[in-house]
Amino acid sequence: MQIHFTERETELLRIVAKCAQSMGIQAFAIGGFVRDKLLQRECKDIDIVCTGSGIELAHQVAAGIQPHPHVAYFKNFGTAQIKLDDIEIEFVGARKESYRRDSRKPIVEDGTLEDDQQRRDFTINALAIQLNEAEFGQVTDPFNGLEDLKNGIIRTPLDPHITFDDDPLRMLRAVRFASQLNFRIEDKTYKAIEPLASRLKIISQERITDELNKIILSPVPSVGFRLLFNTTLLHQFFPEMVKLHGVSMVENYGHKDNFYHTLKVLDNLSENTDNLWLRWAAILHDIAKPATQRFEEGHGWTFHGHEVVGARWTPKIFARFKLPLDEKMKFVQKMVALHLRPISLTKDNITDSAIRRLLFDAGEDLESLLLLCEADITSKNEQKVERYKANLKLVQQKIKEVEERDHIRNWQPPIDGELIMKTFNIRPSREVGIIKEAIKDAILDGIIPNDYDAAYRLMLEKGKILNLKTE
């Protein structure tokens, strides 16, 4: 396996090599940078380990770069960082680690390169490249990581029980790399995960969520989620998703397994978008089905209102996962709440009124909603899938026609609350909301045209009914 550095990488690595030589120490590129270069993947981070002070080496390297970049260093950890426009370089002295049972924070001592490689999570991340002049570019591979990289295998350098027990986050990282790289977790390493899955409780939620988001952004996210489920890692931090698994049977009536359906929707969606938040919407779109599941005699299983309950759960799930509670969460909540709407329109005669309401409710997120709806069409019956997709295309065509004519998307009614209060000389009140809603509904239902004069007349009529007097 050949390593091809870019011109910029070569320039920076040569500066590191020159500084290390002047300090009388050895320096190596190590970890993810080496792995990704060998896999010919883009990499914006270079990790440097040296047989001396990483902080001192970082300052020497910064002095050799024009213009001199700032060095951020963390004395307690013995690490330093240089951020350039196009790349980030991390420095650390070679070290060995030991762990306490109640923490993933290691007790650190100075060590050799071999010690440093042993503390790495996987063989493919323990590869090091010599930077000193005489052996520049030479790979140091004590754990057969090159072979594992070639064969697509995730394996721990030491006994996996020790590796995972020391730092349980490594179990999630094993799943993440398997999902990102489409690698296989070696049997002994895989079998060590389930008995230690409960050790995740010592890991912060932020760390867990960071790994989970990387799994969600994998090319085929279901690879990671199947591993998370089968090793019971998912059970430790996402019980709502675990509850989707399984099929209930009554009187020969069953329903699809909502866990595997969700994974299929997520994979379908991932073929068309790498938007993390839309992928989260795929994960949560049916999350409330177990809570709303009911059996109706002679009809079978129903999940009435699961989209409403799921939307209500979304902020709580985001808060627990330490995900942002801003517009990103609101977007996911909106997608969950609306995910049935476009498909439900295909089951009835599609009215302009229903389309206008969908356009108003979805607003600028309509394309995202339609992507989610198309991904949500899953069945082993290919004819059924094609029929649903054809119906969805009819809805999309109708949406286009109504939008071109009525311009409802991102539309605000021509009469606002301020004008209503001024006209009737009233304060903010229930009556203001009633009038606003009446105008909105009348326009969306096509009762009045979407213009100021018609809306103003309706405002006066509704005010009269509510016994409001104009100035």
N, C-alpha and C positions, 0 to 999 in steps of 0.2 A: 504494500500500500504506500503510494507516494504522497508526500506532502508538498503542496504548491502554495507558497506564501505570496500574497500580493506585494507590490512594490512598497506600499506604505507599511505593511507588516514587517517586511524584511528590514526596512530602514529603522523602525522602532526596536526590533529585536536585536539589531546590530548595536544600537546605542546601549541597550541593557547589557549585552555581552561585554562591551568595552568598559562600562562602568563597573561591572562585577569583577573584571580582570584587574582593574586599577585598585579595587578594594581587596584583592587576593582571595575572592570567594567564588563559588560556582553558582550559576543561575540556570533555571530551567523553566520553560513554558510547560504548563501542566493542566490536567483536567479537561473541562468542556471545550476549551480552545483547541486542544490537540485532537480530541475526539471529532469535533465538527470539521476541522481541516481535513482529517483522514476520510470523513464521509462526504467531503466537498459540499458542506453546508455553510451558509453565511454565518459569520460569527463577529460580533462587535465588542467582545470582551476578551482580554488576554489575562490569564492568571499566571503570575510569576512566583516561583518558590526559590529561595536562595539559602545557602549554607551560612547565613549570617543575619544581619539586621535588615529586614524587609523595608523598614521605615527609612533607614540610611540609604539603602539602594534606590528607593523611590526619589529621594531628594537629589541624589547624584544624576539619576536619569532625567529628572525635570530640568536640571541645569544644562543638560546636553540637548534639549529640545528648544527650538526657536519658534515663536516667543515662549519664554519659560511658563509652563502651566502651573497652576496651584496644586500643591500636594495636600490632600486631606489624609490625616493619619490618626490612628486610634491606639494610643500607647498601651492601654490595658490589654489589647488583643494582639499587639505587635504587627498590625496591618496598616497598609497605606494605599492610597488610590489616586490615580491621575486621570482626569477626564479631559479628553481632547474632543474636537468637533466630530470626528468620525469613529472614534474608538475609545475604550476605557481600559486602563491597565491597573490590575490589583497586584499588590506585592505582599508577601509574607515570608517570614523565616521558616525554614523546615522545622517541623515539630512533631512530637508524639503526644497522644492524648489518652486520658483515662476518664471514666465516667462514674457518676453516682446514680443510683437507681431512680431517684426522684427528679432528675433533671437531664436535659439533653445538652446542657452547657458543659463542655469538658474541662478537666484540669489539664492545663497545657504546660509542656516542658520543651526546651530546645531539643532538636533531634536531627537525624540524618535524612537524606533524600528517601532512603528506604523506609524509615519511620513514617515519613510524610505520605508515602505511597500506600503504606499499610492502613493508614487511617481513612483512606478514601472509601466512598460508598460502593463503587463497582469497578471491576477490572478495566472497563472501557473508559473510566474516569481517572484511572491511576497511571495512565500513560504520560511520560514526560519527554520533552525534547531538550537535549543539551544545547546551551547557547554559547558556551565558551568557544573561542576561536578554533582550537584544534579539533573539537568534535561537534562543531555547529551543525544542527539538524539531525543528530543521531538520536534515535528513539530508545528510551529506557523502559523496558516492559517486563517487570518481575512476575506478573501474574497472568501472562498469556492473554493480555487484553487485545492485542492485534488480531489474534485468532478469533476471539469472541466478537470483535467488531466485524470481522469478515463473515462470520456465521450468523450474525444477528442475535447474540445472546447477552442477556443481563445476568451477571453473576457477581457475588461479593468476593473481595480478595481473600478475606478470612472467613471463619465459620459464620454463616448468615445469622445464626441465633445470637451470637455475640454482637455482630454488626448492627442488627436491628434492635436488639435490647439496649445497646448503648445509645442509639439515636433512632427512635421509632419513625421519625419523618422519612428515613431512608426507605421504608416500606412503600410510602406514597410515591417517592421518587422512582422506585423500581417500576411501579405501574405507569407513572408518567413517561418514563423513557420507553417502555414497551409500547405505549400508545403513540407517542410522538414519532418514534423511529420504526414502528412496526417490527419490533424485536420480540423474542421469546424469553420469558424469565426461566432460567435454568431450574430443573426440578427441585434440587435441594434448596435453592434460594426461595423458590415459590412455596415449598412446603413449610418453610420457617415462618411465613407471614401470618397465617391464621392463628396459631397458638399465641402470637405476640400482638395481635390486632388491638387488644384492649389497652396496650401501652400508649396508644395515640393520645390518651387522656392527659399526658404530660406535655403535649405539643400545643402551642398557642393556636387559636382559631385562625389568626392571620396567616400563619405558615401553611395550615391545612388548605385554606381557601386559595392561596397562591398556587399550590400544586394542583388543586382541583380545576382552577381556571385554565391552567396549561393543558390538562387532560381534555377539558371541554374544547379547547382550541386546536386539538390534534386533528390530523386529516380525517380520521375515522374515529370519532370520540367513543363509539360503543365498545371499541377494543379495550379502552381503559375502564369504562364503567362495568363491563363484564368481569374484569379482573378485580375491581373494587368490591363487587358483589360476591364473587366466588370466594374471595379471601376473608370476607366479613369486615373489611376495612370500611365499606360504605355504611355498615350498620352502626359504626361508632360515631358518625357525625351527620348522617342524613337519613334518619328513620322514616321520614315521610316518603322518600323515594323507594326505600326497601319495601314499604307497605303496598306499593303498586304491584309487587311480584305475586304471581299466583292466579289461579282461575277458580271461581266458585261455581259449583254445579248444584242445581235444584231442578228436579223433574226433567232431566235431560237438557235443561237450558244452561249454557255456559256463556262466557264472554271472553273477549281477547285478553291475553296477559298484558296488563297496562304497563308493566315495567319494560318488556321487550318492545311493545308498541312505541313507548317513549324513546327508546334507543333508536328505533327505526326512523322515527320523525327527526330526531337529532342528526342522524347520519344523512338523511335526505336533505335536510336544510343545509348541512355543512358542505354539500356539493355546490351550493350556490352562494354561500356567504361565509365570511370569517368574522362577522359581527358577534362579539362575545355576548352581548346583551340579548340579541335575537336568539342565540343558541340557549341562553338561560331561559328564555320564554318557551322554547321547545321542551326543556326539562320540566318546567313548572306547568305546562298547559293543562295537563290532566292530573296534577298532583293531588287534587281534592276528590278524585274519583272514589278511593276507598271510603272516605267519610260520607259520601253522598250515595253510596251503592244501596239499592233497594231491589227486592224481587217482587214483580207484579204477576199475579196468577194469570196464566194464559198468554202472557206477553213476554216475560223474561226479565232480564236485568236492566235497570235504569240507573242513570247518574245525574238526575235532574239538578240543575243549578251548580254543577261542579265548577263551571267557569267563574261564577260569582264568588263561591267559597275560595277557590284558588287565588283569585285576585285579592281577596281579603287576607289570605295567608302570606302573600308575596312580601309585604313590608316586614313581617315578623321573621320570615326565612332570611331575607337580606340582612336584617339587623343581627341575627344570630351568626351568620356567616361573615359579618364585618364587611359586607359589600356596601357600596355607596347608597345612601338613602335619598338621592337627589333625582334629577331627571332620568337617569339610567334606570332606577328602580321603577319610576312612574311609567316609563316606556314598557318595561317587562310586565308590569301590572295591567297596563292597557292591552297588551297583546294577549295575555291570559284571559282577560275579561271578554275580548272580542273574537277569540279564535274560532268560535262556532258560527259567527254571523254570516260570512260569505257563503259557507257550505249550506247553511240552513236556507239561504235565499234560493238555492238551486232546487229545493224541494217544493216550492210554491211558484205560482205565477209571479215573476219578478216585477214588482211595482216600482214606479219612479220614486214614490214616497220612501220605500224601504231602502232604495239605493241612496237617496239624498241623506237619510239618517246615517247610513254606513259611512258615507263621505264625511259628514259632519263629525261623527264620533271618532273616526280613524284619523282624520286630518292629514298631516304631513307623513304619518306613519303607515299610510295605506299600502304602499308597495311592500313594506316589511310584513304587514299582516297577510297579504296575499301569498308571499313566499312561505310563511308559516302554514297557511291553510293548504297550500299545495303539498308541502312536506307531510302534512297530517293525513294525507290520503294513503293509507296502507291497507293492503289485503293480499292474501295468497291468491285470490281470484283476480287474474289480470284483467278480465273483461270489466269487472266491477271498478277497478282502478281507472281504466280508460274512460268508463262512463262518467265517473265523478270528475275526472280531469276535464272532460269535454264540457260538463255542466259548469265547472268553475270558469272555463274560458268564456262561456256565454255571459256569466255574471261580470267578468272583466270587461267584455265588450259593452255591456249595458252601462257599467260604471263610466266608461270612456264617453259614451254618448251623453249621459246625464250631466257629467262634469263639464263637458264642452258647452252644453246648453245653459246650465244653471250656475256654474262656478261656485259650488257649495264648499269644496274642500278649503279648510283653513278660513272659512267664512265666519264673520261675526254679524249677528242680526243688526239691521240698520238703526234700531232704537236701543239705547243703552239705559242702565238704571238711573244714571244722572239726569237724563232728559225726563224720565218718568217722574222722578222726585220733584224736579223743577216745575213740570207741567201741572202736577196736582198739589204742589206745595206740601209734600210729606217727607218724613224722615225715612232712612232705611227700614224696611218692614216686610212682612209676609206678602203684602199686596204688590210690592215692587217685583218680587220673585214670580208671583202669579202672572202678572202682565208680561214680564219678559219671556216666561215659558210659553204663554199663549201665542205670542208673536213668533217665537222660534218654531213651535209646532205647526202653526198655520202655514209658514213658508215651506217647511220641510214636507208637509203633507200636500202642498200644491194648492191650498185653499186661497192664498193671496200670492201675488207675485213678489219676487225678492227685490222690493224697492221701498224707498223711504215713505212716500206718500201713502201707500197701502198699509204699511206698518203703523204709521202715525194714526190713520183712521181707526185701525183695530185697537190701538192703545186707548183712544178716547172711548170707544165702545165698551171695552173691558173695564175702564175706570168708572163708567156710568153704572155698570152692573154691580161694581164693588162700592157704590155710593161715594165715589171720590169726586171732588169738585175742582174744576180748573180755575185758574186765576181770573 
